[in-house]
Each structure stands twice: as C-alpha cells, then as structure tokens.
Amino acid sequence: MTAIAFPNRRPAGRLAAAAMLLLFCLLLPLQGQAASSLDTVAEEAIMIDDSTGTVLLEKNADRPMPPSSMAKLMTAYIVFDRLKKGELSLEDTFSVSEKAWRTGGSKMFVLVNDQVTVSDLLRGIIVQSGNDATVVVAENLSGSEERFAELMTETGRRIGLTDSVFKNASGLPAEGQHMTARDLATLAKRIVEDFPEHYEIYSEKNFTYADISQGNRNPLLYKSVGADGLKTGHTEDAGYGLTASAIQDGRRIYLVLNGLESQNARAREAERLIRAAFNDFKSVQVFKAGETVAEAKTWLGSPSAVPLVLEEDLAVTLPRRAGEQLSMKYVYDEPVPAPISKGTPIARLVIEAPGIEPIERPLLAGADVTELGLVGRIGAALNYLVWGNGGEPG
C-alpha cells in the first residue's frame, strides 16, 4: 500500500488536521467494463456483502411490502429454534387438521389426520413452499395459526426485524401483514448463522411426499453462482420475489428482490445481480484491530504524538476498478489535548470511492498520553507562540 499524507491547516484559531491517503491500489483490475453502481427493475431490493456488511444495492429497502411465501422463512426459523433448544426433534410427528388440508396455493399435499414428521414438514415448507405444511406447524406449535403469527412477529422483533408483522404462517395475502427487504435480509442472515446444522435444507433441489415430487423454486440453485438458499415468493399484489444467499471463496452475498413481473424476470435479475456482486466488487482487508492507521499530534502531552488505531478489523467491499479513485483520510482536531487515555475515540477514518457510500470508523488512541509538567508546558507554549503548528517548526 502506498500512502501520501497532505496536512490541512484551517484558519487561525481552529486547531485541526486531515491527512489524505491516496493511490490505495489494493484492488485487482477487472477486464472489461466494471459496474460503478448497481440498479434493478425490482420494486424493492437490497444486496449485502456479508463479509464486510457493505450494502451493494438498495431500493425501497425499508418500504413495507407483502412478503408472500418469503414469510415462510420466519416459520422455519421458529421450528429451527425449537429444534436447537431440544424442544422438538426431527422425528416428532404433527397431526394434519382439515384447515391445513384445505389451505390453498402451493401445497405439500398432506391429508387430514396424517401424522407428518417435522423433518418432512420442514422440506414441505422450504423446498415445496407448502402453505398446508405451514398451517400444520403453526397449529401444532401454538394451538392456532393466529397465535403462531403473533409468535412470528414477537420472534422477529427479538432477532432484529424492525418492521415485520405476520398474520399467518404461509405468507398468503392478509391485511396488516408486511415485511421489508431489509428485514428479509436480516432474517436470512440469522437463519444461516443461527442454524448451520439445518440450513442445508435450503439447497435441496427437490422433495417427494405422498409420491408427489416437487422441485425447489429458487432459480439460483440451478445456476453456477454459489447459491445455497433461501426462498421465493409470489402473490398477485406482491409480484415475484426472492430472498437468496450465495457464497464464493468464503464471501457470502445476501440478495432480496420483490415486485418483479414474472418468474423469468426474477431468475434473470437475481442471477445478474449475484454475478455482479462477485465479479465487479472485491472485499479487501484494510487494517487489523490495534494496527496503527496514523498518528495524531498531542498538545502539552508526552509523547508528542499518539497512534490512531481501530478497535476491530476493517475490511471493505469496493468496486474492483476503484484503484486510484479510492481515498482514505483521518480527521481529528489537532493537536489533541493531554491527558489522553488509551482507547479513547479521538479521530475518524473516512474511506471514499466511486459507487459506494462513504465508510466511516472511529479511531482510538493507541496509547496513554500524560500531561507535561510545568516546565514542559511552558516550553511547549513558547514553541507554539514562535512556530505555531502545535509547537513544532512548520
């Protein structure tokens, strides 16, 4: 990494400094045209690089929308949670009610009074998108689908879904039921991270129950993009949607789309965006926790400069061709008055590049700085009066 520092001096009476670190050419050039920004024809969308938390694309990501069958992610989450707590086993069986049997839309094709294992019901929900299977789960876990929907909403709040309300277990149209694309991405991440022992079900391409074989509706599972989940959705009001995850070389991308006009449009748009995420962007380790990013001058302190460090590792996701257009700067009021305790936030690191929102992280003092004694303070004050610039020759 090459760095060139340019000190900024503000008008007299204002103590500040900023250093620009240019020519940060950590990124590999991309042959052909690289996207400087991403867009989508979907009505609502969000795409996140999980390795850095970088949002690569968002469009109406916080607008409430009908979740359709993507609501089944929460139904499955609750079952996974009961399994993890030991309150359920995959071999347990649930009874099928007439209500479950009569539930319309996509079906697992359970029959009234069938005893169906939890293992089969999960695949009926995840692979076959069976609305009937969700009702079986809801009634057996909560007594009624209405009470189970309340549990879904409560569980969503607990795990970080800020604007999701459930009225049923299937995602069938219901007044007051809604999610956001951002909440769906959060839910997908929680499923992947909280239940790795069960997440592999989402990558199964087909499941047979009652001699009826059905294929997984996730179009990305049939493309060579590293997809391993999660769930499609469709209703007349919502259009065609998808909550997806794909992983390549340890780098995971979450994508949520909704409001597309057809299955083909959903498949094309999802594949295009996932390929763009992996091909046009790269995740780079910039600094490790505790590594010195820069130094800040101190006022009436010993030592006269303090290292600036990050509390956590910093990796960023940037367009591959950002190259010399990438800039980093650290900003702080100069000089920093002593005493300074190690770990105190005293500056900000700002990373900017075309096609991304500025990335900011607090910079902490990497060491203790004590205040100079009387003689030292007098000497520093005299130097400042003579030389300015924090008491040193400029």
DOVEXVO-356913 format. One record per residue (C-alpha): chain; x, y, z. Coordinates in nm, 3 decimals, m for minus. Layout:
N
<A,<X,Y,Z>>;
...
//
This chain:
394
<A,<0.000,0.000,0.000>>;
<A,<0.136,0.342,m0.096>>;
<A,<0.033,0.640,0.114>>;
<A,<0.093,1.012,0.070>>;
<A,<m0.005,1.247,0.350>>;
<A,<m0.119,1.604,0.293>>;
<A,<m0.167,1.810,0.613>>;
<A,<m0.457,2.055,0.606>>;
<A,<m0.434,2.379,0.800>>;
<A,<m0.751,2.563,0.888>>;
<A,<m0.777,2.938,0.957>>;
<A,<m0.603,3.068,1.271>>;
<A,<m0.786,2.989,1.591>>;
<A,<m0.910,2.648,1.470>>;
<A,<m0.688,2.352,1.551>>;
<A,<m0.745,2.067,1.306>>;
<A,<m0.569,1.838,1.059>>;
<A,<m0.659,1.589,0.791>>;
<A,<m0.438,1.352,0.600>>;
<A,<m0.525,1.204,0.263>>;
<A,<m0.401,0.858,0.180>>;
<A,<m0.412,0.820,m0.197>>;
<A,<m0.302,0.559,m0.450>>;
<A,<m0.452,0.283,m0.238>>;
<A,<m0.431,0.024,m0.514>>;
<A,<m0.531,m0.287,m0.325>>;
<A,<m0.788,m0.389,m0.580>>;
<A,<m0.732,m0.609,m0.882>>;
<A,<m0.818,m0.463,m1.222>>;
<A,<m1.121,m0.613,m1.391>>;
<A,<m1.105,m0.699,m1.760>>;
<A,<m1.393,m0.537,m1.945>>;
<A,<m1.645,m0.290,m1.812>>;
<A,<m1.698,m0.289,m1.436>>;
<A,<m2.018,m0.153,m1.288>>;
<A,<m1.969,0.171,m1.094>>;
<A,<m2.315,0.134,m0.945>>;
<A,<m2.595,m0.121,m0.941>>;
<A,<m2.963,m0.078,m1.015>>;
<A,<m3.260,m0.309,m1.053>>;
<A,<m3.605,m0.320,m1.206>>;
<A,<m3.740,m0.479,m0.887>>;
<A,<m3.977,m0.265,m0.682>>;
<A,<m3.793,m0.340,m0.357>>;
<A,<m3.440,m0.472,m0.324>>;
<A,<m3.131,m0.497,m0.110>>;
<A,<m2.799,m0.674,m0.164>>;
<A,<m2.539,m0.704,0.111>>;
<A,<m2.182,m0.836,0.117>>;
<A,<m2.182,m1.023,0.447>>;
<A,<m1.802,m1.031,0.474>>;
<A,<m1.796,m0.655,0.536>>;
<A,<m2.160,m0.562,0.589>>;
<A,<m2.144,m0.339,0.282>>;
<A,<m2.477,m0.265,0.114>>;
<A,<m2.408,m0.301,m0.257>>;
<A,<m2.761,m0.216,m0.365>>;
<A,<m3.076,m0.094,m0.201>>;
<A,<m3.405,0.026,m0.347>>;
<A,<m3.705,0.093,m0.125>>;
<A,<m3.542,m0.148,0.120>>;
<A,<m3.740,m0.012,0.415>>;
<A,<m4.078,0.010,0.243>>;
<A,<m4.333,m0.234,0.389>>;
<A,<m4.440,m0.490,0.129>>;
<A,<m4.638,m0.815,0.115>>;
<A,<m4.379,m1.088,0.184>>;
<A,<m4.572,m1.369,0.009>>;
<A,<m4.402,m1.708,0.064>>;
<A,<m4.083,m1.541,0.188>>;
<A,<m4.270,m1.514,0.519>>;
<A,<m4.213,m1.889,0.547>>;
<A,<m3.853,m1.805,0.643>>;
<A,<m3.985,m1.697,0.982>>;
<A,<m4.198,m2.010,1.016>>;
<A,<m3.891,m2.223,0.952>>;
<A,<m3.682,m2.007,1.189>>;
<A,<m3.916,m2.086,1.477>>;
<A,<m3.903,m2.459,1.404>>;
<A,<m3.522,m2.448,1.384>>;
<A,<m3.513,m2.262,1.715>>;
<A,<m3.727,m2.528,1.887>>;
<A,<m3.500,m2.799,1.745>>;
<A,<m3.189,m2.622,1.871>>;
<A,<m3.337,m2.584,2.218>>;
<A,<m3.426,m2.952,2.229>>;
<A,<m3.798,m2.881,2.247>>;
<A,<m3.853,m3.065,1.918>>;
<A,<m3.686,m3.341,1.723>>;
<A,<m3.688,m3.406,1.351>>;
<A,<m3.863,m3.738,1.419>>;
<A,<m4.155,m3.581,1.607>>;
<A,<m4.486,m3.601,1.420>>;
<A,<m4.759,m3.339,1.380>>;
<A,<m5.125,m3.406,1.301>>;
<A,<m5.293,m3.251,0.995>>;
<A,<m5.618,m3.062,1.053>>;
<A,<m5.892,m3.004,0.797>>;
<A,<m5.797,m2.635,0.790>>;
<A,<m5.440,m2.723,0.696>>;
<A,<m5.559,m2.966,0.430>>;
<A,<m5.793,m2.705,0.278>>;
<A,<m5.531,m2.426,0.268>>;
<A,<m5.491,m2.315,m0.093>>;
<A,<m5.197,m2.208,m0.303>>;
<A,<m4.876,m2.409,m0.322>>;
<A,<m4.910,m2.735,m0.132>>;
<A,<m4.716,m3.022,0.019>>;
<A,<m5.033,m3.232,m0.026>>;
<A,<m5.078,m3.354,0.331>>;
<A,<m5.408,m3.527,0.409>>;
<A,<m5.643,m3.483,0.705>>;
<A,<m5.526,m3.678,1.011>>;
<A,<m5.187,m3.758,0.852>>;
<A,<m4.904,m3.778,1.104>>;
<A,<m4.616,m3.595,0.939>>;
<A,<m4.261,m3.575,1.074>>;
<A,<m4.103,m3.240,1.148>>;
<A,<m3.828,m3.331,0.903>>;
<A,<m4.080,m3.377,0.621>>;
<A,<m4.274,m3.065,0.717>>;
<A,<m3.958,m2.854,0.701>>;
<A,<m3.890,m2.978,0.350>>;
<A,<m4.254,m2.927,0.261>>;
<A,<m4.218,m2.564,0.370>>;
<A,<m3.870,m2.491,0.235>>;
<A,<m3.844,m2.697,m0.083>>;
<A,<m4.210,m2.729,m0.186>>;
<A,<m4.333,m2.399,m0.036>>;
<A,<m4.636,m2.581,0.103>>;
<A,<m4.889,m2.347,0.260>>;
<A,<m5.061,m2.650,0.410>>;
<A,<m4.737,m2.753,0.583>>;
<A,<m4.704,m2.412,0.749>>;
<A,<m5.053,m2.442,0.897>>;
<A,<m4.970,m2.788,1.033>>;
<A,<m4.663,m2.645,1.206>>;
<A,<m4.846,m2.338,1.335>>;
<A,<m5.138,m2.530,1.485>>;
<A,<m4.922,m2.795,1.648>>;
<A,<m4.676,m2.547,1.800>>;
<A,<m4.915,m2.271,1.908>>;
<A,<m5.265,m2.418,1.902>>;
<A,<m5.381,m2.191,1.619>>;
<A,<m5.232,m2.016,1.320>>;
<A,<m5.333,m1.679,1.465>>;
<A,<m5.133,m1.734,1.785>>;
<A,<m4.841,m1.868,1.582>>;
<A,<m4.844,m1.549,1.371>>;
<A,<m4.818,m1.346,1.690>>;
<A,<m4.518,m1.559,1.789>>;
<A,<m4.365,m1.492,1.447>>;
<A,<m4.396,m1.117,1.499>>;
<A,<m4.255,m1.135,1.852>>;
<A,<m3.965,m1.353,1.740>>;
<A,<m3.893,m1.116,1.454>>;
<A,<m3.862,m0.824,1.694>>;
<A,<m3.627,m1.025,1.913>>;
<A,<m3.387,m1.109,1.631>>;
<A,<m3.374,m0.762,1.477>>;
<A,<m3.663,m0.735,1.231>>;
<A,<m3.772,m0.376,1.280>>;
<A,<m4.075,m0.357,1.051>>;
<A,<m4.231,m0.701,1.006>>;
<A,<m4.583,m0.802,1.108>>;
<A,<m4.720,m1.151,1.044>>;
<A,<m5.083,m1.253,1.023>>;
<A,<m5.036,m1.612,0.909>>;
<A,<m4.764,m1.875,0.876>>;
<A,<m4.765,m1.905,0.498>>;
<A,<m4.741,m1.552,0.362>>;
<A,<m5.078,m1.574,0.188>>;
<A,<m5.235,m1.227,0.147>>;
<A,<m5.365,m1.090,0.478>>;
<A,<m5.450,m0.738,0.585>>;
<A,<m5.177,m0.586,0.800>>;
<A,<m4.913,m0.844,0.707>>;
<A,<m4.590,m0.695,0.578>>;
<A,<m4.212,m0.717,0.581>>;
<A,<m3.930,m0.508,0.433>>;
<A,<m3.647,m0.618,0.207>>;
<A,<m3.401,m0.522,0.480>>;
<A,<m3.582,m0.736,0.736>>;
<A,<m3.578,m1.032,0.497>>;
<A,<m3.202,m0.993,0.452>>;
<A,<m3.161,m0.981,0.830>>;
<A,<m3.376,m1.293,0.870>>;
<A,<m3.177,m1.478,0.604>>;
<A,<m2.853,m1.394,0.782>>;
<A,<m2.990,m1.515,1.115>>;
<A,<m3.101,m1.847,0.963>>;
<A,<m2.758,m1.903,0.807>>;
<A,<m2.568,m1.813,1.123>>;
<A,<m2.801,m1.946,1.393>>;
<A,<m2.883,m2.284,1.240>>;
<A,<m2.597,m2.410,1.021>>;
<A,<m2.699,m2.767,1.104>>;
<A,<m3.034,m2.718,0.929>>;
<A,<m2.955,m2.452,0.670>>;
<A,<m2.850,m2.711,0.411>>;
<A,<m3.219,m2.794,0.357>>;
<A,<m3.246,m2.468,0.161>>;
<A,<m3.010,m2.603,m0.104>>;
<A,<m3.211,m2.924,m0.167>>;
<A,<m3.346,m2.910,m0.521>>;
<A,<m3.642,m3.145,m0.484>>;
<A,<m3.851,m3.330,m0.229>>;
<A,<m4.108,m3.606,m0.264>>;
<A,<m4.405,m3.651,m0.030>>;
<A,<m4.706,m3.874,m0.088>>;
<A,<m4.546,m3.985,m0.415>>;
<A,<m4.556,m3.628,m0.543>>;
<A,<m4.212,m3.486,m0.630>>;
<A,<m4.168,m3.109,m0.643>>;
<A,<m3.865,m2.901,m0.730>>;
<A,<m3.722,m2.610,m0.535>>;
<A,<m3.844,m2.282,m0.686>>;
<A,<m3.520,m2.093,m0.615>>;
<A,<m3.380,m2.027,m0.965>>;
<A,<m3.029,m1.954,m0.840>>;
<A,<m2.983,m2.312,m0.720>>;
<A,<m2.968,m2.417,m1.084>>;
<A,<m2.703,m2.159,m1.178>>;
<A,<m2.329,m2.176,m1.114>>;
<A,<m2.321,m1.878,m0.880>>;
<A,<m2.265,m2.049,m0.542>>;
<A,<m2.629,m2.020,m0.433>>;
<A,<m2.732,m2.226,m0.130>>;
<A,<m3.071,m2.075,m0.034>>;
<A,<m3.323,m1.938,0.055>>;
<A,<m3.688,m1.875,m0.056>>;
<A,<m3.902,m1.746,m0.340>>;
<A,<m4.240,m1.577,m0.312>>;
<A,<m4.528,m1.470,m0.533>>;
<A,<m4.875,m1.322,m0.498>>;
<A,<m5.074,m1.102,m0.735>>;
<A,<m5.025,m0.797,m0.511>>;
<A,<m4.658,m0.855,m0.431>>;
<A,<m4.534,m0.976,m0.767>>;
<A,<m4.243,m1.220,m0.785>>;
<A,<m3.981,m1.208,m0.512>>;
<A,<m3.675,m1.390,m0.385>>;
<A,<m3.461,m1.392,m0.074>>;
<A,<m3.131,m1.551,m0.173>>;
<A,<m2.784,m1.627,m0.047>>;
<A,<m2.475,m1.728,m0.240>>;
<A,<m2.118,m1.792,m0.132>>;
<A,<m1.793,m1.797,m0.328>>;
<A,<m1.446,m1.837,m0.174>>;
<A,<m1.587,m1.775,0.173>>;
<A,<m1.758,m1.449,0.070>>;
<A,<m2.136,m1.456,0.120>>;
<A,<m2.386,m1.231,m0.055>>;
<A,<m2.748,m1.180,0.056>>;
<A,<m2.999,m1.061,m0.203>>;
<A,<m3.366,m0.971,m0.163>>;
<A,<m3.584,m0.878,m0.461>>;
<A,<m3.957,m0.820,m0.481>>;
<A,<m4.215,m0.683,m0.723>>;
<A,<m4.085,m0.844,m1.040>>;
<A,<m4.328,m0.921,m1.321>>;
<A,<m4.258,m1.289,m1.388>>;
<A,<m4.062,m1.596,m1.285>>;
<A,<m3.824,m1.540,m1.575>>;
<A,<m3.767,m1.177,m1.477>>;
<A,<m3.696,m1.287,m1.120>>;
<A,<m3.448,m1.551,m1.234>>;
<A,<m3.267,m1.317,m1.475>>;
<A,<m3.243,m1.028,m1.233>>;
<A,<m3.130,m1.240,m0.940>>;
<A,<m2.857,m1.409,m1.145>>;
<A,<m2.739,m1.079,m1.293>>;
<A,<m2.706,m0.910,m0.955>>;
<A,<m2.537,m1.203,m0.781>>;
<A,<m2.283,m1.230,m1.063>>;
<A,<m2.221,m0.855,m1.045>>;
<A,<m2.163,m0.874,m0.669>>;
<A,<m1.893,m1.137,m0.709>>;
<A,<m1.739,m1.018,m1.037>>;
<A,<m1.749,m0.639,m1.006>>;
<A,<m1.674,m0.599,m0.635>>;
<A,<m1.396,m0.723,m0.411>>;
<A,<m1.363,m0.743,m0.034>>;
<A,<m1.028,m0.620,0.097>>;
<A,<m0.871,m0.636,0.443>>;
<A,<m0.756,m0.279,0.511>>;
<A,<m0.638,m0.272,0.872>>;
<A,<m0.630,m0.515,1.161>>;
<A,<m0.756,m0.429,1.507>>;
<A,<m0.489,m0.240,1.701>>;
<A,<m0.280,m0.167,1.391>>;
<A,<m0.159,0.194,1.371>>;
<A,<m0.352,0.379,1.099>>;
<A,<m0.186,0.718,1.157>>;
<A,<m0.055,0.940,1.435>>;
<A,<m0.213,1.247,1.589>>;
<A,<m0.015,1.530,1.744>>;
<A,<m0.081,1.598,2.110>>;
<A,<m0.096,1.928,2.296>>;
<A,<0.105,1.956,2.616>>;
<A,<0.140,1.579,2.618>>;
<A,<0.410,1.316,2.644>>;
<A,<0.466,1.166,2.397>>;
<A,<0.407,1.444,2.144>>;
<A,<0.210,1.211,1.914>>;
<A,<m0.034,0.927,1.978>>;
<A,<m0.103,0.633,1.744>>;
<A,<m0.453,0.609,1.600>>;
<A,<m0.591,0.254,1.588>>;
<A,<m0.913,0.070,1.505>>;
<A,<m1.099,m0.129,1.768>>;
<A,<m1.190,m0.404,1.518>>;
<A,<m1.054,m0.542,1.193>>;
<A,<m1.160,m0.333,0.896>>;
<A,<m1.244,m0.493,0.564>>;
<A,<m1.428,m0.308,0.289>>;
<A,<m1.608,m0.408,m0.027>>;
<A,<m1.528,m0.183,m0.321>>;
<A,<m1.564,m0.181,m0.698>>;
<A,<m1.270,m0.374,m0.842>>;
<A,<m1.170,m0.080,m1.059>>;
<A,<m1.180,0.180,m0.782>>;
<A,<m0.800,0.182,m0.792>>;
<A,<m0.656,0.532,m0.772>>;
<A,<m1.001,0.684,m0.724>>;
<A,<m1.006,0.538,m0.373>>;
<A,<m0.916,0.777,m0.093>>;
<A,<m0.880,0.745,0.282>>;
<A,<m0.847,1.026,0.530>>;
<A,<m0.830,1.058,0.903>>;
<A,<m0.990,1.359,1.063>>;
<A,<m0.933,1.497,1.412>>;
<A,<m0.893,1.827,1.598>>;
<A,<m0.519,1.900,1.610>>;
<A,<m0.344,1.892,1.843>>;
<A,<m0.527,1.659,2.083>>;
<A,<m0.503,1.797,2.438>>;
<A,<m0.342,1.575,2.702>>;
<A,<m0.404,1.372,2.906>>;
<A,<m0.537,1.101,2.675>>;
<A,<m0.639,0.754,2.788>>;
<A,<m0.569,0.456,2.565>>;
<A,<m0.887,0.350,2.385>>;
<A,<m1.043,0.698,2.377>>;
<A,<m1.204,0.787,2.042>>;
<A,<m1.017,1.092,1.911>>;
<A,<m1.046,1.075,1.531>>;
<A,<m1.242,0.934,1.237>>;
<A,<m1.126,0.726,0.944>>;
<A,<m1.318,0.803,0.624>>;
<A,<m1.293,0.586,0.311>>;
<A,<m1.443,0.709,m0.014>>;
<A,<m1.464,0.557,m0.363>>;
<A,<m1.695,0.586,m0.663>>;
<A,<m2.006,0.372,m0.643>>;
<A,<m2.020,0.332,m0.264>>;
<A,<m2.137,0.534,0.033>>;
<A,<m1.851,0.678,0.243>>;
<A,<m1.731,0.434,0.508>>;
<A,<m1.652,0.584,0.849>>;
<A,<m1.494,0.423,1.153>>;
<A,<m1.384,0.577,1.486>>;
<A,<m1.010,0.586,1.553>>;
<A,<m0.896,0.530,1.910>>;
<A,<m0.588,0.642,2.097>>;
<A,<m0.345,0.352,2.080>>;
<A,<m0.152,0.455,2.392>>;
<A,<m0.180,0.664,2.706>>;
<A,<m0.055,1.022,2.685>>;
<A,<0.034,1.203,3.005>>;
<A,<0.022,1.576,3.056>>;
<A,<0.357,1.757,3.060>>;
<A,<0.481,1.908,3.382>>;
<A,<0.503,2.281,3.440>>;
<A,<0.841,2.324,3.269>>;
<A,<0.734,2.116,2.972>>;
<A,<0.408,2.309,2.933>>;
<A,<0.594,2.641,2.940>>;
<A,<0.838,2.517,2.674>>;
<A,<0.558,2.386,2.452>>;
<A,<0.366,2.711,2.485>>;
<A,<0.671,2.916,2.387>>;
<A,<0.735,2.692,2.088>>;
<A,<0.374,2.732,1.979>>;
<A,<0.394,3.110,2.003>>;
<A,<0.710,3.109,1.793>>;
<A,<0.638,2.835,1.543>>;
<A,<0.265,2.764,1.563>>;
<A,<0.163,2.427,1.419>>;
<A,<0.128,2.256,1.752>>;
<A,<0.461,2.382,1.892>>;
<A,<0.691,2.248,1.623>>;
<A,<0.876,2.424,1.337>>;
<A,<0.642,2.421,1.034>>;
//
